[in-house]
Amino acid sequence: MRQIPQKPRIKIPFLPSKYFWILCFTATSILPAIGQQFNTDNYITMPHGTETVVLTTGTRNAGFAASYALLPKFEFFAQGFFFWEDEKKQTPQHFNLLLYAKYQFWENASKTGGAGVFLGLGKTPGYWQKTELIQTHESIWTAVPVTFPLFKNTISLDVMPGLTYDWSDAAGDGGAWGFTYSTRLAVYKVIPKTAIVAEVFGTEGGLYSQPEYKVGLRWEPNDMIVPAITYGGNINGDQGGARLEIGVIIFSPRFLKIRSKKQKDQSMN
């Protein structure tokens, strides 16, 4: 079974309350990756010295994301998303830029499960108050992805709880907290080289967002490219969610290797 790592991806659910909550890519066999259309990630980080690129487009937005494994067990991310104008929700066209990092701190002996941690500045990866974007430097967020292999690796369960704190003026005096939750189930060996994926996610607390769902197919033909198609919406049936999306993850060969002085000396002999 291949576990494709997923980095937090942006989703803007429509909220009847005060906030729009944008849950992003996010960002996830042995090949780690960015979260394509999915919000939930797994524990894995990219092999040291590699890059991963994600391209998506859909009913609500188009996006680009890149991760760089500059240190062992670490990944550093930059993401940009362009959201289409939505007259029904009274949201204009807008662009988001997100920055965050991930560290893999535990892995089981069979390399099929483990845990990691995210830390980022921005919009958790981001949220809106009506049509006002809360600036990146005014919030901080963290999440802990944990992966459980089930039924002899035919099912992979990812659980990713997290916290966000916003101290901007829009959050009110004293700031506001939110507890984020995201769970994804990937089923293998039903369709050849394809994972059937379903997830739910949302936020509780002062930065509340409605629970959303997303279902889709992720085709894994080789170790270099992974296309996917998904559909998402609000669990309570209200209009909103990402709706139809398509995307692709592209994995680079290893381009960077930092060697110790001892290794350099050995290579010269």
Buried (B, 14 or more C-beta within 10 A) or exposed (E): BBBBBBBBBBBBBBBEEBBBBBBBBBBBBEBBBBBBBBBBBBBBBBBBBBBBBBBBBBEBBBBBBBBBBBBEBBBBBEBBBEBBEBEEBEBEEBEBEBEBBBBBEEBEEEEBBBBBBBEBBBBBBBBBBEEEBBEBEBBBBBBBBBBBBBEEBEBBBBBBBBBBBBBBEBBEEEBBBBBBBBBBBBBBBEEEEBBBBBBBBBBEBBBBBBBBBBBBEBBBEEEEEBBBBBBBBBBEEEEBBBBBBBBBBBBBEEEEEEEEEEEEEEEEE
